[in-house]
């Protein structure tokens, strides 16, 4: 599945939600993902649930707690009045 992933793909925890970041690099065993308001995180391929249509969906049970916190804060600086 990781062969389909390219730089620039949006990254999500659940399909249909707002993306929290984007793929910066595809390495041999992991992705480097930029998370808004938090910077880059290395995510092992084992944490990827699906990848298609320029989207990567992660398995929340397989990601690091620091990444979970960064995802929670990803959109905290946005104006809530703007959809």
Backbone as ProteinMPNN parsed JSONL, in Angstrom:
{"seq_chain_A": "XXXXXXXXXXXXXXXXXXXXXXXXXXXXXXXXXXXXXXXXXXXXXXXXXXXXXXXXXXXXXXXXXXXXXXXXXXXXXXXXXXX", "coords_chain_A": {"N_chain_A": [[0.822, -1.2, 0.0], [1.99, 1.236, 0.695], [3.406, 1.98, -1.531], [1.761, 3.47, -3.123], [1.578, 5.916, -1.956], [2.35, 9.363, -1.946], [4.394, 12.354, -1.722], [2.796, 15.192, -0.351], [0.229, 14.159, -0.126], [-2.816, 14.33, 1.712], [-3.377, 13.817, 5.237], [-5.274, 11.866, 7.478], [-7.282, 10.907, 10.369], [-9.736, 9.729, 10.218], [-11.736, 8.967, 7.429], [-13.434, 11.504, 5.709], [-13.264, 13.395, 7.669], [-11.639, 16.499, 8.633], [-8.419, 17.095, 7.283], [-5.337, 16.702, 9.073], [-2.764, 17.114, 8.462], [0.06, 16.692, 6.176], [1.79, 14.513, 3.908], [5.271, 14.57, 3.948], [7.553, 13.161, 3.311], [8.289, 9.968, 1.884], [9.568, 7.174, 3.18], [11.641, 4.182, 3.495], [10.454, 2.556, 5.519], [8.63, 4.14, 6.756], [6.545, 7.104, 7.022], [7.084, 10.627, 6.758], [5.338, 13.059, 8.237], [3.913, 16.227, 8.125], [2.399, 17.928, 10.682], [-0.086, 20.223, 11.24], [0.608, 23.118, 13.153], [2.421, 21.729, 14.771], [4.646, 20.46, 13.58], [6.987, 18.059, 12.093], [6.419, 14.508, 12.012], [7.374, 11.121, 12.397], [5.921, 8.32, 11.023], [5.202, 4.971, 11.242], [4.726, 2.53, 8.607], [3.041, 0.535, 9.482], [1.064, 1.8, 10.895], [-0.708, 2.779, 9.095], [-3.915, 2.771, 7.856], [-5.326, 2.981, 5.462], [-4.815, 4.041, 2.051], [-5.576, 6.081, -0.511], [-6.847, 7.934, -3.332], [-5.296, 10.261, -3.038], [-5.141, 10.497, -0.283], [-4.194, 9.66, 3.048], [-5.025, 7.455, 5.548], [-4.876, 6.996, 8.954], [-4.442, 4.495, 11.538], [-5.697, 4.99, 14.544], [-5.173, 3.565, 16.863], [-2.618, 2.733, 16.61], [-0.774, 4.759, 16.677], [1.62, 7.065, 18.052], [1.313, 8.544, 21.334], [2.158, 11.254, 21.5], [1.826, 12.131, 18.886], [-0.948, 11.858, 18.686], [-1.76, 13.896, 20.43], [-0.747, 16.114, 19.067], [-2.327, 15.993, 16.759], [-4.801, 16.539, 17.873], [-4.443, 19.221, 18.492], [-4.09, 20.36, 16.011], [-5.797, 22.09, 14.506], [-6.259, 24.156, 16.18], [-5.519, 26.851, 16.071], [-7.117, 28.022, 14.208], [-9.724, 30.127, 12.94], [-12.841, 29.646, 14.272], [-15.147, 30.443, 13.01], [-14.809, 30.221, 10.344], [-15.498, 27.95, 7.863]], "CA_chain_A": [[0.0, 0.0, 0.0], [2.819, 2.443, 0.785], [3.914, 2.342, -2.853], [0.819, 4.423, -3.718], [1.623, 7.182, -1.218], [3.264, 10.367, -2.489], [4.5, 13.624, -0.999], [1.675, 16.091, -0.57], [-1.049, 13.552, 0.225], [-3.384, 14.748, 2.99], [-3.393, 12.745, 6.23], [-6.485, 11.883, 8.294], [-7.543, 9.779, 11.262], [-10.956, 9.107, 9.71], [-12.171, 9.513, 6.149], [-14.551, 12.425, 5.854], [-12.904, 14.451, 8.611], [-10.666, 17.474, 8.153], [-7.048, 16.579, 7.38], [-4.537, 17.372, 10.1], [-1.407, 17.307, 7.981], [0.389, 16.229, 4.826], [3.001, 13.698, 3.772], [6.454, 15.315, 3.507], [8.51, 12.202, 2.737], [7.988, 8.546, 1.97], [10.834, 6.462, 3.392], [11.536, 2.729, 3.333], [9.582, 1.914, 6.51], [7.791, 5.117, 7.442], [6.234, 8.394, 6.402], [7.291, 11.839, 7.534], [4.101, 13.819, 8.064], [3.846, 17.53, 8.771], [1.139, 18.139, 11.385], [-0.292, 21.654, 11.439], [0.89, 23.662, 14.484], [3.292, 20.869, 15.583], [5.865, 20.052, 12.898], [7.104, 16.757, 11.442], [6.356, 13.275, 12.791], [7.652, 9.887, 11.666], [4.812, 7.393, 11.242], [5.508, 3.693, 10.585], [3.711, 2.042, 7.684], [2.1, -0.318, 10.218], [-0.01, 2.647, 11.433], [-1.556, 3.237, 7.993], [-5.106, 1.942, 7.658], [-5.696, 3.002, 4.049], [-4.225, 5.113, 1.244], [-6.163, 6.164, -1.848], [-7.386, 9.245, -3.718], [-4.411, 11.284, -2.464], [-5.391, 10.571, 1.154], [-3.664, 8.61, 3.902], [-5.824, 7.346, 6.756], [-4.112, 6.293, 9.975], [-5.113, 3.71, 12.569], [-5.404, 5.741, 15.772], [-4.682, 2.669, 17.919], [-1.222, 2.383, 16.33], [0.089, 5.943, 16.61], [2.237, 7.54, 19.283], [0.514, 9.53, 22.084], [2.566, 12.623, 21.146], [1.174, 12.433, 17.621], [-2.374, 12.045, 18.982], [-1.913, 15.234, 21.009], [-0.512, 17.071, 17.981], [-3.519, 15.962, 15.906], [-5.852, 17.227, 18.614], [-4.161, 20.657, 18.439], [-3.772, 20.757, 14.637], [-6.622, 23.178, 13.995], [-6.589, 25.029, 17.31], [-5.264, 28.253, 15.755], [-8.009, 28.489, 13.151], [-10.925, 30.881, 13.31], [-13.953, 28.683, 14.215], [-16.239, 30.968, 12.176], [-14.512, 29.913, 8.946], [-15.689, 26.501, 7.67]], "C_chain_A": [[0.865, 1.263, 0.0], [3.389, 2.879, -0.556], [3.035, 3.392, -3.52], [0.935, 5.814, -3.099], [2.696, 8.092, -1.796], [3.309, 11.588, -1.582], [3.315, 14.504, -1.35], [0.32, 15.484, -0.267], [-1.515, 14.094, 1.574], [-3.47, 13.541, 3.918], [-4.563, 12.963, 7.185], [-6.454, 10.759, 9.329], [-8.766, 9.016, 10.783], [-11.33, 9.767, 8.393], [-13.396, 10.393, 6.376], [-14.302, 13.53, 6.86], [-11.944, 15.419, 7.936], [-9.258, 16.885, 8.285], [-6.295, 17.367, 8.447], [-3.118, 17.63, 9.633], [-1.223, 16.765, 6.578], [1.698, 15.442, 4.842], [4.131, 14.586, 3.247], [7.443, 14.41, 2.793], [7.945, 10.799, 2.862], [9.34, 7.845, 2.058], [10.615, 4.958, 3.24], [10.53, 2.091, 4.281], [8.604, 2.867, 7.184], [7.494, 6.317, 6.553], [6.705, 9.497, 7.328], [6.089, 12.712, 7.196], [4.22, 15.132, 8.81], [2.449, 17.673, 9.367], [1.022, 19.633, 11.664], [-0.096, 22.029, 12.912], [1.838, 22.815, 15.332], [4.575, 20.42, 14.903], [5.803, 18.642, 12.335], [7.068, 15.606, 12.436], [6.661, 12.106, 11.872], [6.567, 8.882, 12.037], [5.124, 6.09, 10.515], [4.368, 3.261, 9.664], [2.667, 1.182, 8.391], [0.93, 0.476, 10.792], [-0.951, 3.167, 10.347], [-2.704, 2.251, 7.798], [-5.459, 1.845, 6.182], [-4.983, 4.161, 3.361], [-4.816, 5.04, -0.151], [-6.656, 7.583, -2.083], [-6.623, 10.399, -3.066], [-4.681, 11.547, -0.99], [-4.73, 9.392, 1.849], [-4.503, 8.626, 5.171], [-5.066, 6.472, 7.741], [-5.022, 5.502, 10.907], [-4.747, 4.344, 13.902], [-4.883, 4.857, 16.904], [-3.197, 2.336, 17.748], [-0.293, 3.593, 16.241], [0.516, 6.375, 18.008], [1.345, 8.565, 20.006], [0.888, 10.985, 21.768], [1.926, 13.058, 19.827], [-0.321, 12.658, 17.836], [-2.631, 13.444, 19.542], [-1.716, 16.301, 19.928], [-1.722, 17.137, 17.055], [-4.657, 16.726, 16.582], [-5.701, 18.743, 18.517], [-4.028, 21.201, 17.016], [-4.562, 21.961, 14.141], [-6.975, 24.195, 15.072], [-6.386, 26.514, 17.014], [-6.196, 28.834, 14.712], [-9.198, 29.237, 13.723], [-12.124, 29.935, 13.178], [-15.124, 29.171, 13.353], [-16.028, 30.685, 10.698], [-14.623, 28.403, 8.747], [-14.503, 25.85, 7.006]], "O_chain_A": [[0.505, 2.256, -0.632], [3.811, 4.025, -0.705], [3.503, 4.129, -4.388], [0.438, 6.786, -3.667], [3.806, 7.653, -2.097], [2.401, 11.829, -0.786], [2.883, 14.555, -2.502], [-0.662, 16.219, -0.158], [-0.703, 14.296, 2.477], [-3.614, 12.403, 3.471], [-4.816, 14.078, 7.641], [-5.707, 9.79, 9.191], [-8.833, 7.795, 10.924], [-11.248, 10.988, 8.26], [-14.284, 10.046, 7.155], [-15.052, 14.506, 6.904], [-11.495, 15.188, 6.813], [-8.945, 16.248, 9.29], [-6.577, 18.54, 8.69], [-2.347, 18.291, 10.328], [-2.183, 16.427, 5.885], [2.58, 15.673, 5.669], [3.976, 15.269, 2.235], [8.085, 14.803, 1.819], [7.224, 10.479, 3.808], [10.15, 7.912, 1.134], [9.519, 4.52, 2.892], [9.818, 1.169, 3.884], [7.845, 2.469, 8.067], [8.097, 6.513, 5.498], [6.725, 9.324, 8.546], [5.853, 13.057, 6.038], [4.584, 15.156, 9.985], [1.445, 17.557, 8.664], [1.92, 20.234, 12.254], [-0.581, 21.334, 13.805], [2.051, 23.134, 16.501], [5.517, 20.03, 15.592], [4.722, 18.091, 12.124], [7.602, 15.699, 13.541], [6.256, 12.097, 10.71], [6.324, 8.623, 13.216], [5.294, 6.094, 9.295], [3.204, 3.58, 9.903], [1.523, 1.108, 7.941], [-0.095, -0.11, 11.141], [-1.886, 3.911, 10.641], [-2.489, 1.055, 7.601], [-5.841, 0.781, 5.694], [-4.596, 5.137, 4.004], [-4.596, 4.076, -0.885], [-6.858, 8.342, -1.136], [-7.214, 11.376, -2.607], [-4.483, 12.657, -0.498], [-4.702, 8.278, 1.327], [-4.677, 9.671, 5.797], [-4.662, 5.355, 7.417], [-6.208, 5.798, 11.046], [-3.601, 4.243, 14.341], [-4.216, 5.353, 17.812], [-2.588, 1.731, 18.63], [0.844, 3.471, 15.784], [-0.149, 6.083, 19.002], [0.688, 9.373, 19.348], [0.018, 11.856, 21.77], [1.532, 14.214, 19.672], [-0.9, 13.559, 17.228], [-3.606, 14.097, 19.17], [-2.453, 17.287, 19.891], [-2.103, 18.22, 16.613], [-5.386, 17.471, 15.927], [-6.694, 19.469, 18.465], [-3.865, 22.409, 16.844], [-4.012, 22.783, 13.408], [-7.886, 25.003, 14.894], [-7.023, 27.355, 17.648], [-6.085, 30.01, 14.364], [-9.616, 28.997, 14.855], [-12.402, 29.464, 12.076], [-16.002, 28.38, 13.006], [-16.934, 30.876, 9.887], [-13.906, 27.648, 9.403], [-14.511, 24.64, 6.777]]}, "name": "protein", "num_of_chains": 1, "seq": "XXXXXXXXXXXXXXXXXXXXXXXXXXXXXXXXXXXXXXXXXXXXXXXXXXXXXXXXXXXXXXXXXXXXXXXXXXXXXXXXXXX"}
